[in-house]
Amino acid sequence: MEKRILKVSFFKSGSGSISPKLNLPKSFLDKINVNQEEREVEVIVNEDTQEIIIKKKK
């Protein structure tokens, strides 16, 4: 298992709303076989443990 500390970027739209963005390392996506042809992922938020889990959609 590999671990990295990443920063979330926040952008303000023209209407004034804030949108967060997170860039994942390509090496992480390579390890779960996410690529340009197969790019759907499932994102799970666990509020109890404050975790976000990203899985490749099967």
mmCIF file as Biopython writes it, N, C-alpha, C and O atoms, coordinates in Angstrom:
data_model
#
loop_
_atom_site.group_PDB
_atom_site.id
_atom_site.type_symbol
_atom_site.label_atom_id
_atom_site.label_alt_id
_atom_site.label_comp_id
_atom_site.label_asym_id
_atom_site.label_entity_id
_atom_site.label_seq_id
_atom_site.pdbx_PDB_ins_code
_atom_site.Cartn_x
_atom_site.Cartn_y
_atom_site.Cartn_z
_atom_site.occupancy
_atom_site.B_iso_or_equiv
_atom_site.auth_seq_id
_atom_site.auth_asym_id
_atom_site.pdbx_PDB_model_num
ATOM 1   N N  . MET A ? 1  ? 0.853   -1.176 0.000   1.0 0.0 1  A 1 
ATOM 2   C CA . MET A ? 1  ? 0.000   0.000  0.000   1.0 0.0 1  A 1 
ATOM 3   C C  . MET A ? 1  ? 0.893   1.232  0.000   1.0 0.0 1  A 1 
ATOM 4   O O  . MET A ? 1  ? 1.897   1.291  0.711   1.0 0.0 1  A 1 
ATOM 5   N N  . GLU A ? 2  ? 0.514   2.202  -0.801  1.0 0.0 2  A 1 
ATOM 6   C CA . GLU A ? 2  ? 1.273   3.448  -0.896  1.0 0.0 2  A 1 
ATOM 7   C C  . GLU A ? 2  ? 0.434   4.580  -0.321  1.0 0.0 2  A 1 
ATOM 8   O O  . GLU A ? 2  ? -0.784  4.612  -0.496  1.0 0.0 2  A 1 
ATOM 9   N N  . LYS A ? 3  ? 1.085   5.495  0.359   1.0 0.0 3  A 1 
ATOM 10  C CA . LYS A ? 3  ? 0.368   6.610  0.984   1.0 0.0 3  A 1 
ATOM 11  C C  . LYS A ? 3  ? 1.056   7.919  0.594   1.0 0.0 3  A 1 
ATOM 12  O O  . LYS A ? 3  ? 2.283   8.015  0.574   1.0 0.0 3  A 1 
ATOM 13  N N  . ARG A ? 4  ? 0.231   8.924  0.285   1.0 0.0 4  A 1 
ATOM 14  C CA . ARG A ? 4  ? 0.754   10.265 0.001   1.0 0.0 4  A 1 
ATOM 15  C C  . ARG A ? 4  ? -0.156  11.291 0.656   1.0 0.0 4  A 1 
ATOM 16  O O  . ARG A ? 4  ? -1.351  11.055 0.833   1.0 0.0 4  A 1 
ATOM 17  N N  . ILE A ? 5  ? 0.409   12.408 1.006   1.0 0.0 5  A 1 
ATOM 18  C CA . ILE A ? 5  ? -0.363  13.541 1.510   1.0 0.0 5  A 1 
ATOM 19  C C  . ILE A ? 5  ? -0.605  14.466 0.322   1.0 0.0 5  A 1 
ATOM 20  O O  . ILE A ? 5  ? 0.346   14.937 -0.301  1.0 0.0 5  A 1 
ATOM 21  N N  . LEU A ? 6  ? -1.885  14.730 0.003   1.0 0.0 6  A 1 
ATOM 22  C CA . LEU A ? 6  ? -2.250  15.580 -1.114  1.0 0.0 6  A 1 
ATOM 23  C C  . LEU A ? 6  ? -3.013  16.795 -0.605  1.0 0.0 6  A 1 
ATOM 24  O O  . LEU A ? 6  ? -3.562  16.766 0.496   1.0 0.0 6  A 1 
ATOM 25  N N  . LYS A ? 7  ? -3.050  17.850 -1.388  1.0 0.0 7  A 1 
ATOM 26  C CA . LYS A ? 7  ? -3.801  19.046 -1.027  1.0 0.0 7  A 1 
ATOM 27  C C  . LYS A ? 7  ? -5.007  19.189 -1.938  1.0 0.0 7  A 1 
ATOM 28  O O  . LYS A ? 7  ? -4.921  18.953 -3.143  1.0 0.0 7  A 1 
ATOM 29  N N  . VAL A ? 8  ? -6.110  19.570 -1.364  1.0 0.0 8  A 1 
ATOM 30  C CA . VAL A ? 8  ? -7.321  19.855 -2.129  1.0 0.0 8  A 1 
ATOM 31  C C  . VAL A ? 8  ? -7.240  21.309 -2.586  1.0 0.0 8  A 1 
ATOM 32  O O  . VAL A ? 8  ? -6.944  22.198 -1.789  1.0 0.0 8  A 1 
ATOM 33  N N  . SER A ? 9  ? -7.505  21.549 -3.873  1.0 0.0 9  A 1 
ATOM 34  C CA . SER A ? 9  ? -7.541  22.904 -4.414  1.0 0.0 9  A 1 
ATOM 35  C C  . SER A ? 9  ? -8.986  23.379 -4.423  1.0 0.0 9  A 1 
ATOM 36  O O  . SER A ? 9  ? -9.903  22.594 -4.665  1.0 0.0 9  A 1 
ATOM 37  N N  . PHE A ? 10 ? -9.186  24.660 -4.159  1.0 0.0 10 A 1 
ATOM 38  C CA . PHE A ? 10 ? -10.519 25.248 -4.177  1.0 0.0 10 A 1 
ATOM 39  C C  . PHE A ? 10 ? -10.539 26.361 -5.214  1.0 0.0 10 A 1 
ATOM 40  O O  . PHE A ? 10 ? -9.665  27.228 -5.224  1.0 0.0 10 A 1 
ATOM 41  N N  . PHE A ? 11 ? -11.544 26.332 -6.089  1.0 0.0 11 A 1 
ATOM 42  C CA . PHE A ? 11 ? -11.678 27.305 -7.156  1.0 0.0 11 A 1 
ATOM 43  C C  . PHE A ? 11 ? -13.014 28.019 -7.035  1.0 0.0 11 A 1 
ATOM 44  O O  . PHE A ? 11 ? -14.023 27.408 -6.682  1.0 0.0 11 A 1 
ATOM 45  N N  . LYS A ? 12 ? -13.019 29.301 -7.327  1.0 0.0 12 A 1 
ATOM 46  C CA . LYS A ? 12 ? -14.256 30.074 -7.310  1.0 0.0 12 A 1 
ATOM 47  C C  . LYS A ? 12 ? -14.742 30.241 -8.746  1.0 0.0 12 A 1 
ATOM 48  O O  . LYS A ? 12 ? -13.989 30.668 -9.621  1.0 0.0 12 A 1 
ATOM 49  N N  . SER A ? 13 ? -16.009 29.900 -8.979  1.0 0.0 13 A 1 
ATOM 50  C CA . SER A ? 13 ? -16.583 30.027 -10.321 1.0 0.0 13 A 1 
ATOM 51  C C  . SER A ? 13 ? -16.993 31.470 -10.568 1.0 0.0 13 A 1 
ATOM 52  O O  . SER A ? 13 ? -16.915 32.315 -9.676  1.0 0.0 13 A 1 
ATOM 53  N N  . GLY A ? 14 ? -17.426 31.736 -11.780 1.0 0.0 14 A 1 
ATOM 54  C CA . GLY A ? 14 ? -17.870 33.077 -12.130 1.0 0.0 14 A 1 
ATOM 55  C C  . GLY A ? 14 ? -19.080 33.524 -11.321 1.0 0.0 14 A 1 
ATOM 56  O O  . GLY A ? 14 ? -19.271 34.717 -11.086 1.0 0.0 14 A 1 
ATOM 57  N N  . SER A ? 15 ? -19.896 32.563 -10.896 1.0 0.0 15 A 1 
ATOM 58  C CA . SER A ? 15 ? -21.083 32.910 -10.103 1.0 0.0 15 A 1 
ATOM 59  C C  . SER A ? 15 ? -20.766 33.026 -8.616  1.0 0.0 15 A 1 
ATOM 60  O O  . SER A ? 15 ? -21.639 33.380 -7.824  1.0 0.0 15 A 1 
ATOM 61  N N  . GLY A ? 16 ? -19.518 32.728 -8.227  1.0 0.0 16 A 1 
ATOM 62  C CA . GLY A ? 16 ? -19.104 32.879 -6.839  1.0 0.0 16 A 1 
ATOM 63  C C  . GLY A ? 16 ? -19.123 31.606 -6.011  1.0 0.0 16 A 1 
ATOM 64  O O  . GLY A ? 16 ? -18.720 31.625 -4.848  1.0 0.0 16 A 1 
ATOM 65  N N  . SER A ? 17 ? -19.587 30.491 -6.588  1.0 0.0 17 A 1 
ATOM 66  C CA . SER A ? 17 ? -19.587 29.235 -5.822  1.0 0.0 17 A 1 
ATOM 67  C C  . SER A ? 17 ? -18.179 28.638 -5.798  1.0 0.0 17 A 1 
ATOM 68  O O  . SER A ? 17 ? -17.368 28.886 -6.690  1.0 0.0 17 A 1 
ATOM 69  N N  . ILE A ? 18 ? -17.911 27.854 -4.770  1.0 0.0 18 A 1 
ATOM 70  C CA . ILE A ? 18 ? -16.594 27.243 -4.585  1.0 0.0 18 A 1 
ATOM 71  C C  . ILE A ? 18 ? -16.647 25.777 -5.008  1.0 0.0 18 A 1 
ATOM 72  O O  . ILE A ? 18 ? -17.559 25.048 -4.617  1.0 0.0 18 A 1 
ATOM 73  N N  . SER A ? 19 ? -15.669 25.343 -5.809  1.0 0.0 19 A 1 
ATOM 74  C CA . SER A ? 19 ? -15.572 23.949 -6.250  1.0 0.0 19 A 1 
ATOM 75  C C  . SER A ? 19 ? -14.230 23.373 -5.815  1.0 0.0 19 A 1 
ATOM 76  O O  . SER A ? 19 ? -13.187 23.915 -6.178  1.0 0.0 19 A 1 
ATOM 77  N N  . PRO A ? 20 ? -14.234 22.280 -5.042  1.0 0.0 20 A 1 
ATOM 78  C CA . PRO A ? 20 ? -12.981 21.632 -4.667  1.0 0.0 20 A 1 
ATOM 79  C C  . PRO A ? 20 ? -12.522 20.660 -5.751  1.0 0.0 20 A 1 
ATOM 80  O O  . PRO A ? 20 ? -13.347 20.075 -6.452  1.0 0.0 20 A 1 
ATOM 81  N N  . LYS A ? 21 ? -11.220 20.490 -5.887  1.0 0.0 21 A 1 
ATOM 82  C CA . LYS A ? 21 ? -10.656 19.531 -6.838  1.0 0.0 21 A 1 
ATOM 83  C C  . LYS A ? 21 ? -9.470  18.841 -6.172  1.0 0.0 21 A 1 
ATOM 84  O O  . LYS A ? 21 ? -8.731  19.440 -5.390  1.0 0.0 21 A 1 
ATOM 85  N N  . LEU A ? 22 ? -9.314  17.564 -6.506  1.0 0.0 22 A 1 
ATOM 86  C CA . LEU A ? 22 ? -8.211  16.773 -5.980  1.0 0.0 22 A 1 
ATOM 87  C C  . LEU A ? 22 ? -7.575  16.011 -7.126  1.0 0.0 22 A 1 
ATOM 88  O O  . LEU A ? 22 ? -8.257  15.259 -7.822  1.0 0.0 22 A 1 
ATOM 89  N N  . ASN A ? 23 ? -6.290  16.193 -7.330  1.0 0.0 23 A 1 
ATOM 90  C CA . ASN A ? 23 ? -5.564  15.469 -8.369  1.0 0.0 23 A 1 
ATOM 91  C C  . ASN A ? 23 ? -4.950  14.222 -7.761  1.0 0.0 23 A 1 
ATOM 92  O O  . ASN A ? 23 ? -4.215  14.291 -6.776  1.0 0.0 23 A 1 
ATOM 93  N N  . LEU A ? 24 ? -5.265  13.064 -8.367  1.0 0.0 24 A 1 
ATOM 94  C CA . LEU A ? 24 ? -4.702  11.799 -7.914  1.0 0.0 24 A 1 
ATOM 95  C C  . LEU A ? 24 ? -3.476  11.467 -8.752  1.0 0.0 24 A 1 
ATOM 96  O O  . LEU A ? 24 ? -3.461  11.720 -9.957  1.0 0.0 24 A 1 
ATOM 97  N N  . PRO A ? 25 ? -2.456  10.906 -8.131  1.0 0.0 25 A 1 
ATOM 98  C CA . PRO A ? 25 ? -1.284  10.501 -8.907  1.0 0.0 25 A 1 
ATOM 99  C C  . PRO A ? 25 ? -1.660  9.420  -9.929  1.0 0.0 25 A 1 
ATOM 100 O O  . PRO A ? 25 ? -2.424  8.505  -9.622  1.0 0.0 25 A 1 
ATOM 101 N N  . LYS A ? 26 ? -1.120  9.535  -11.134 1.0 0.0 26 A 1 
ATOM 102 C CA . LYS A ? 26 ? -1.401  8.551  -12.175 1.0 0.0 26 A 1 
ATOM 103 C C  . LYS A ? 26 ? -0.969  7.165  -11.731 1.0 0.0 26 A 1 
ATOM 104 O O  . LYS A ? 26 ? -1.609  6.176  -12.090 1.0 0.0 26 A 1 
ATOM 105 N N  . SER A ? 27 ? 0.097   7.073  -10.963 1.0 0.0 27 A 1 
ATOM 106 C CA . SER A ? 27 ? 0.564   5.769  -10.503 1.0 0.0 27 A 1 
ATOM 107 C C  . SER A ? 27 ? -0.495  5.064  -9.653  1.0 0.0 27 A 1 
ATOM 108 O O  . SER A ? 27 ? -0.589  3.837  -9.692  1.0 0.0 27 A 1 
ATOM 109 N N  . PHE A ? 28 ? -1.293  5.814  -8.887  1.0 0.0 28 A 1 
ATOM 110 C CA . PHE A ? 28 ? -2.379  5.223  -8.102  1.0 0.0 28 A 1 
ATOM 111 C C  . PHE A ? 28 ? -3.434  4.628  -9.032  1.0 0.0 28 A 1 
ATOM 112 O O  . PHE A ? 28 ? -3.894  3.506  -8.820  1.0 0.0 28 A 1 
ATOM 113 N N  . LEU A ? 29 ? -3.814  5.384  -10.062 1.0 0.0 29 A 1 
ATOM 114 C CA . LEU A ? 29 ? -4.824  4.911  -11.007 1.0 0.0 29 A 1 
ATOM 115 C C  . LEU A ? 29 ? -4.317  3.723  -11.813 1.0 0.0 29 A 1 
ATOM 116 O O  . LEU A ? 29 ? -5.081  2.808  -12.121 1.0 0.0 29 A 1 
ATOM 117 N N  . ASP A ? 30 ? -3.035  3.733  -12.154 1.0 0.0 30 A 1 
ATOM 118 C CA . ASP A ? 30 ? -2.435  2.601  -12.862 1.0 0.0 30 A 1 
ATOM 119 C C  . ASP A ? 30 ? -2.551  1.321  -12.031 1.0 0.0 30 A 1 
ATOM 120 O O  . ASP A ? 30 ? -2.805  0.245  -12.573 1.0 0.0 30 A 1 
ATOM 121 N N  . LYS A ? 31 ? -2.366  1.439  -10.724 1.0 0.0 31 A 1 
ATOM 122 C CA . LYS A ? 31 ? -2.394  0.264  -9.847  1.0 0.0 31 A 1 
ATOM 123 C C  . LYS A ? 31 ? -3.768  -0.380 -9.780  1.0 0.0 31 A 1 
ATOM 124 O O  . LYS A ? 31 ? -3.866  -1.579 -9.519  1.0 0.0 31 A 1 
ATOM 125 N N  . ILE A ? 32 ? -4.837  0.386  -10.008 1.0 0.0 32 A 1 
ATOM 126 C CA . ILE A ? 32 ? -6.187  -0.204 -10.000 1.0 0.0 32 A 1 
ATOM 127 C C  . ILE A ? 32 ? -6.765  -0.277 -11.418 1.0 0.0 32 A 1 
ATOM 128 O O  . ILE A ? 32 ? -7.972  -0.444 -11.597 1.0 0.0 32 A 1 
ATOM 129 N N  . ASN A ? 33 ? -5.899  -0.150 -12.411 1.0 0.0 33 A 1 
ATOM 130 C CA . ASN A ? 33 ? -6.251  -0.307 -13.830 1.0 0.0 33 A 1 
ATOM 131 C C  . ASN A ? 33 ? -7.315  0.674  -14.312 1.0 0.0 33 A 1 
ATOM 132 O O  . ASN A ? 33 ? -8.202  0.295  -15.075 1.0 0.0 33 A 1 
ATOM 133 N N  . VAL A ? 34 ? -7.238  1.911  -13.883 1.0 0.0 34 A 1 
ATOM 134 C CA . VAL A ? 34 ? -8.093  2.970  -14.414 1.0 0.0 34 A 1 
ATOM 135 C C  . VAL A ? 34 ? -7.309  3.659  -15.518 1.0 0.0 34 A 1 
ATOM 136 O O  . VAL A ? 34 ? -6.181  4.104  -15.308 1.0 0.0 34 A 1 
ATOM 137 N N  . ASN A ? 35 ? -7.920  3.744  -16.706 1.0 0.0 35 A 1 
ATOM 138 C CA . ASN A ? 35 ? -7.241  4.367  -17.840 1.0 0.0 35 A 1 
ATOM 139 C C  . ASN A ? 35 ? -8.269  5.126  -18.669 1.0 0.0 35 A 1 
ATOM 140 O O  . ASN A ? 35 ? -9.425  5.246  -18.263 1.0 0.0 35 A 1 
ATOM 141 N N  . GLN A ? 36 ? -7.866  5.633  -19.814 1.0 0.0 36 A 1 
ATOM 142 C CA . GLN A ? 36 ? -8.754  6.459  -20.632 1.0 0.0 36 A 1 
ATOM 143 C C  . GLN A ? 36 ? -9.942  5.667  -21.174 1.0 0.0 36 A 1 
ATOM 144 O O  . GLN A ? 36 ? -11.008 6.241  -21.397 1.0 0.0 36 A 1 
ATOM 145 N N  . GLU A ? 37 ? -9.784  4.373  -21.388 1.0 0.0 37 A 1 
ATOM 146 C CA . GLU A ? 37 ? -10.886 3.554  -21.892 1.0 0.0 37 A 1 
ATOM 147 C C  . GLU A ? 37 ? -11.789 3.079  -20.753 1.0 0.0 37 A 1 
ATOM 148 O O  . GLU A ? 37 ? -13.008 3.025  -20.917 1.0 0.0 37 A 1 
ATOM 149 N N  . GLU A ? 38 ? -11.215 2.739  -19.618 1.0 0.0 38 A 1 
ATOM 150 C CA . GLU A ? 38 ? -11.964 2.255  -18.452 1.0 0.0 38 A 1 
ATOM 151 C C  . GLU A ? 38 ? -11.739 3.239  -17.308 1.0 0.0 38 A 1 
ATOM 152 O O  . GLU A ? 38 ? -10.835 3.056  -16.494 1.0 0.0 38 A 1 
ATOM 153 N N  . ARG A ? 39 ? -12.572 4.290  -17.249 1.0 0.0 39 A 1 
ATOM 154 C CA . ARG A ? 39 ? -12.302 5.378  -16.317 1.0 0.0 39 A 1 
ATOM 155 C C  . ARG A ? 39 ? -13.376 5.591  -15.263 1.0 0.0 39 A 1 
ATOM 156 O O  . ARG A ? 39 ? -13.314 6.566  -14.514 1.0 0.0 39 A 1 
ATOM 157 N N  . GLU A ? 40 ? -14.356 4.703  -15.188 1.0 0.0 40 A 1 
ATOM 158 C CA . GLU A ? 40 ? -15.394 4.855  -14.171 1.0 0.0 40 A 1 
ATOM 159 C C  . GLU A ? 40 ? -14.914 4.321  -12.828 1.0 0.0 40 A 1 
ATOM 160 O O  . GLU A ? 40 ? -14.356 3.228  -12.736 1.0 0.0 40 A 1 
ATOM 161 N N  . VAL A ? 41 ? -15.145 5.120  -11.790 1.0 0.0 41 A 1 
ATOM 162 C CA . VAL A ? 41 ? -14.791 4.721  -10.441 1.0 0.0 41 A 1 
ATOM 163 C C  . VAL A ? 41 ? -16.009 4.908  -9.538  1.0 0.0 41 A 1 
ATOM 164 O O  . VAL A ? 41 ? -16.914 5.685  -9.842  1.0 0.0 41 A 1 
ATOM 165 N N  . GLU A ? 42 ? -16.011 4.189  -8.436  1.0 0.0 42 A 1 
ATOM 166 C CA . GLU A ? 42 ? -17.049 4.312  -7.410  1.0 0.0 42 A 1 
ATOM 167 C C  . GLU A ? 42 ? -16.422 5.041  -6.228  1.0 0.0 42 A 1 
ATOM 168 O O  . GLU A ? 42 ? -15.341 4.668  -5.771  1.0 0.0 42 A 1 
ATOM 169 N N  . VAL A ? 43 ? -17.091 6.073  -5.731  1.0 0.0 43 A 1 
ATOM 170 C CA . VAL A ? 43 ? -16.583 6.857  -4.604  1.0 0.0 43 A 1 
ATOM 171 C C  . VAL A ? 43 ? -17.527 6.665  -3.427  1.0 0.0 43 A 1 
ATOM 172 O O  . VAL A ? 43 ? -18.732 6.890  -3.543  1.0 0.0 43 A 1 
ATOM 173 N N  . ILE A ? 44 ? -16.968 6.247  -2.288  1.0 0.0 44 A 1 
ATOM 174 C CA . ILE A ? 44 ? -17.750 5.980  -1.085  1.0 0.0 44 A 1 
ATOM 175 C C  . ILE A ? 44 ? -17.265 6.924  0.010   1.0 0.0 44 A 1 
ATOM 176 O O  . ILE A ? 44 ? -16.063 7.038  0.249   1.0 0.0 44 A 1 
ATOM 177 N N  . VAL A ? 45 ? -18.198 7.598  0.674   1.0 0.0 45 A 1 
ATOM 178 C CA . VAL A ? 45 ? -17.862 8.490  1.784   1.0 0.0 45 A 1 
ATOM 179 C C  . VAL A ? 45 ? -18.363 7.844  3.071   1.0 0.0 45 A 1 
ATOM 180 O O  . VAL A ? 45 ? -19.551 7.549  3.201   1.0 0.0 45 A 1 
ATOM 181 N N  . ASN A ? 46 ? -17.456 7.624  4.021   1.0 0.0 46 A 1 
ATOM 182 C CA . ASN A ? 46 ? -17.817 7.100  5.333   1.0 0.0 46 A 1 
ATOM 183 C C  . ASN A ? 46 ? -17.674 8.244  6.330   1.0 0.0 46 A 1 
ATOM 184 O O  . ASN A ? 46 ? -16.566 8.610  6.722   1.0 0.0 46 A 1 
ATOM 185 N N  . GLU A ? 47 ? -18.807 8.796  6.729   1.0 0.0 47 A 1 
ATOM 186 C CA . GLU A ? 47 ? -18.786 9.937  7.649   1.0 0.0 47 A 1 
ATOM 187 C C  . GLU A ? 47 ? -18.286 9.553  9.041   1.0 0.0 47 A 1 
ATOM 188 O O  . GLU A ? 47 ? -17.683 10.377 9.730   1.0 0.0 47 A 1 
ATOM 189 N N  . ASP A ? 48 ? -18.532 8.303  9.461   1.0 0.0 48 A 1 
ATOM 190 C CA . ASP A ? 48 ? -18.117 7.865  10.795  1.0 0.0 48 A 1 
ATOM 191 C C  . ASP A ? 48 ? -16.594 7.862  10.939  1.0 0.0 48 A 1 
ATOM 192 O O  . ASP A ? 48 ? -16.058 8.311  11.952  1.0 0.0 48 A 1 
ATOM 193 N N  . THR A ? 49 ? -15.903 7.351  9.914   1.0 0.0 49 A 1 
ATOM 194 C CA . THR A ? 49 ? -14.440 7.269  9.972   1.0 0.0 49 A 1 
ATOM 195 C C  . THR A ? 49 ? -13.757 8.416  9.240   1.0 0.0 49 A 1 
ATOM 196 O O  . THR A ? 49 ? -12.530 8.512  9.238   1.0 0.0 49 A 1 
ATOM 197 N N  . GLN A ? 50 ? -14.559 9.295  8.614   1.0 0.0 50 A 1 
ATOM 198 C CA . GLN A ? 50 ? -14.060 10.423 7.816   1.0 0.0 50 A 1 
ATOM 199 C C  . GLN A ? 50 ? -13.108 9.946  6.724   1.0 0.0 50 A 1 
ATOM 200 O O  . GLN A ? 50 ? -12.013 10.481 6.549   1.0 0.0 50 A 1 
ATOM 201 N N  . GLU A ? 51 ? -13.557 8.924  5.993   1.0 0.0 51 A 1 
ATOM 202 C CA . GLU A ? 51 ? -12.773 8.360  4.904   1.0 0.0 51 A 1 
ATOM 203 C C  . GLU A ? 51 ? -13.525 8.483  3.587   1.0 0.0 51 A 1 
ATOM 204 O O  . GLU A ? 51 ? -14.752 8.397  3.551   1.0 0.0 51 A 1 
ATOM 205 N N  . ILE A ? 52 ? -12.789 8.682  2.521   1.0 0.0 52 A 1 
ATOM 206 C CA . ILE A ? 52 ? -13.309 8.614  1.160   1.0 0.0 52 A 1 
ATOM 207 C C  . ILE A ? 52 ? -12.592 7.453  0.494   1.0 0.0 52 A 1 
ATOM 208 O O  . ILE A ? 52 ? -11.362 7.412  0.469   1.0 0.0 52 A 1 
ATOM 209 N N  . ILE A ? 53 ? -13.354 6.509  -0.045  1.0 0.0 53 A 1 
ATOM 210 C CA . ILE A ? 53 ? -12.784 5.323  -0.692  1.0 0.0 53 A 1 
ATOM 211 C C  . ILE A ? 53 ? -13.110 5.399  -2.173  1.0 0.0 53 A 1 
ATOM 212 O O  . ILE A ? 53 ? -14.254 5.643  -2.559  1.0 0.0 53 A 1 
ATOM 213 N N  . ILE A ? 54 ? -12.093 5.188  -2.997  1.0 0.0 54 A 1 
ATOM 214 C CA . ILE A ? 54 ? -12.252 5.212  -4.443  1.0 0.0 54 A 1 
ATOM 215 C C  . ILE A ? 54 ? -11.941 3.807  -4.975  1.0 0.0 54 A 1 
ATOM 216 O O  . ILE A ? 54 ? -10.852 3.279  -4.751  1.0 0.0 54 A 1 
ATOM 217 N N  . LYS A ? 55 ? -12.914 3.204  -5.686  1.0 0.0 55 A 1 
ATOM 218 C CA . LYS A ? 55 ? -12.749 1.873  -6.247  1.0 0.0 55 A 1 
ATOM 219 C C  . LYS A ? 55 ? -13.030 1.923  -7.736  1.0 0.0 55 A 1 
ATOM 220 O O  . LYS A ? 55 ? -13.853 2.715  -8.198  1.0 0.0 55 A 1 
ATOM 221 N N  . LYS A ? 56 ? -12.346 1.078  -8.479  1.0 0.0 56 A 1 
ATOM 222 C CA . LYS A ? 56 ? -12.666 0.959  -9.898  1.0 0.0 56 A 1 
ATOM 223 C C  . LYS A ? 56 ? -14.017 0.282  -10.027 1.0 0.0 56 A 1 
ATOM 224 O O  . LYS A ? 56 ? -14.281 -0.723 -9.367  1.0 0.0 56 A 1 
ATOM 225 N N  . LYS A ? 57 ? -14.885 0.840  -10.890 1.0 0.0 57 A 1 
ATOM 226 C CA . LYS A ? 57 ? -16.198 0.248  -11.111 1.0 0.0 57 A 1 
ATOM 227 C C  . LYS A ? 57 ? -16.021 -1.035 -11.900 1.0 0.0 57 A 1 
ATOM 228 O O  . LYS A ? 57 ? -15.310 -1.064 -12.905 1.0 0.0 57 A 1 
ATOM 229 N N  . LYS A ? 58 ? -16.669 -2.090 -11.444 1.0 0.0 58 A 1 
ATOM 230 C CA . LYS A ? 58 ? -16.543 -3.391 -12.124 1.0 0.0 58 A 1 
ATOM 231 C C  . LYS A ? 58 ? -17.669 -3.619 -13.077 1.0 0.0 58 A 1 
ATOM 232 O O  . LYS A ? 58 ? -17.722 -4.659 -13.732 1.0 0.0 58 A 1 
#
